[in-house]
Each structure stands twice: as C-alpha cells, then as structure tokens.
Amino acid sequence: MTTSRPLPAGRVVDVHAHAVPAALLAVMERGGRGSRLPVLTGDRRIRFGSRLTPPVPGALTDVRARIAEMDRTGVDLQVVSPWMELSPDELAPDAAAEFLDALDEAMAAVVAVRPDRLAALSLLDRQDPGAAALRLRRAAARPGFAGGELAAGGTGPRLDDRRWDPLWRAAADTGAPILLHPWRAVSPAGLGGDRLGDIVDNPAQSTAVVAAMILAGVLDRFPALRLCVVHGGGFLPYQAGRLDAIARLRADWTDDRVPPSTALRRLYYDSLTHSGASLSWLVDFAGSDHVVLGSDYPFPTGDPEAVAAVAAAPGLTPVQRGDVLGGTAAGLLGRRSLTAPISVK
C-alpha cells in the first residue's frame, strides 16, 4: 500500500460532493471507445441501455465553478465522487468494467486540474463484488484517489451477502474508506410524492442496508472497515437502541457478538443533517472523530452552507467543530496517496 504524510491540521475537507467529468462526456459524445459505452444525447442525458439519466447539470462538470464555490464557503479540499446516475447497472459485466475504467481516468483528469484542492473516489461495481474489490485496491494505491464510492442499492447482491467479503477485506487491508450512497431507493411503505424519496426513501435505504450488514456480522468480521454513511447516517443513529433490542431476539444472535449500537459507532457519518440540533446529537452519539463534513455539492438537496452549519451547531466544542470540519477526514484520508499539499488561505 502506498502511504503519504497526513493532511495538515486545520484544513476544511468536504467528503461528500459529486461530479461528472467533462472528459467522460466527451468520450461518450464521440460514441465512446467502441459501441459498448453509454451514449450522450443532444440534451446532455446519458443512455445506459434502457435507462436515460436526467440532463447532466453543468455544475457537475465545471471544475472552475466548483473551486470558486469552495473558496466562497471555506472548503480547502473536496473529495469528489461520481454522480450516482453514472452507475452502470444496465451494462454487461465487460462493458461495465470498461465504462468504470474510463470513469476513473476521467475522474483523475478532474483532480489534475487542481490536485491541491481535489481528490477523487472510484465508483465501485455494484454488480460484481470481486471487481469492486480490485478497483478499490487500485484506487488505494493511486495518487489523487481517496477511496471508493458504493451504491447502497442496485442490481447486484445485497451488501450483507458474504459475496461482498472480498470488498470489505480490501477496504480493511488498505485503509481505504468507502462512501455508501443511496441508489434506486424505493418507498418501504409503497408511497410516492414530490421529494418524498429524498426525504424518506434515501435515508431509509441506507438504514436498512447497514442494519442488515451489522446483523449479518460484517462489522464483526471486518472491524477495521471504514464505512461512511451519507445524509447523517439516515435513520441509523436514532435507531441504535431498537437495533440492540431486536437483535437480541434473533435466533442466530449470541452474547459474544458486537452490539449493533457499538457497531454503529464504528461507522463514519457525514454532517448533512439540515439541522444544527441533529448534527450536535449525531456528534454526541458517534463522537466527533466519526463525523465528517458533507455538502452533497452541487445538488439542491444538499447544503451549500455546510461549513457554516457546522460552525453554528449548538453545543459543539472548538475541538469537535475542528474534527467535523477536517480533523476526522484527515485521519480517514491521511493514509491515502494524496501527495499534493492542500492550499492554505
């Protein structure tokens, strides 16, 4: 594993932001490297087999505007992950691998524009655990990459399935963090409505997936796994007590197992709660050393004032604020191959 110096203290690091590399769009606009890659339509949609994405927002591709927004909000380093709509679920395995390779190269080109301000996550293959493990190991050794992004949903095996153990082992071996992000969440109550999916379904999916992983013993088998759950962890922290109580009723539960509430405190959570009181409670639950700054840039469901929100959260000490704004991320990313210095304002 490639190692590097830790990130300097005091830098503000946003670990939850998204991008669509302009270089990738250019490849798809030209028809791709062969006919198997997705195609970019004239109205900036991407066709993955039968699925057509929404138009790609310009803010996802404009690196200069991204840096300007970071300057405005006080972010020194942004860890950029691919837009979840780039998940190649509809592609055949070899075509998906080719697309994800092209995406990695294009993400590297994004970082190369400002390597002092940007780092990348590699989008991991949600359909193929073995391929995802290999991609994460490559990302862990590649300058400019901080780890991997994994869809909570999708067409592959459930994440509590032991077929994913090679990925968890790769993450534990390398120390590379994995950002778990909702994808194709559906309403557990069968309800629909304007923005209801963003309000309920996305955090519910993260909650269900991680709870299933805990009950299946993933965090028992891989205690060094560094998994970051976005949107403040969904509903997970608030349900810690219920997880403990119901887990003890399972026929397969034994007293030597790690309690779910303890496993939840091994996870990392981003700060995107949209509530100062909720963020303060999350820090109290998980510890400021397990909460990181997240803006979900550039989406309107995110928080364009994420740094200010941490600064305004009630009851946090200066040390806790410093942890959330960058100190905890420095620990997560310090072992990664981020060799370029972070600019100091």
MOGI-V49480 format. One record per helix or strand of 3 or more residues. SS is the DSSP state (hx for helix, st for strand). FROM is the first residue (numbers start at 1). LEN is the number of residues. Records with the same first field share a line. If there is no record, write none. Layout:
BEGIN
SS->FROM-LEN  FROM-LEN
END
This chain:
BEGIN
st->13-7  46-3  77-6  118-6  145-7  177-5  227-3  268-3  291-3
hx->22-8  58-4  63-11  84-3  93-21  129-12  162-13  196-20  218-4  231-3  237-11  260-5  276-11  288-3  306-7  318-16
END
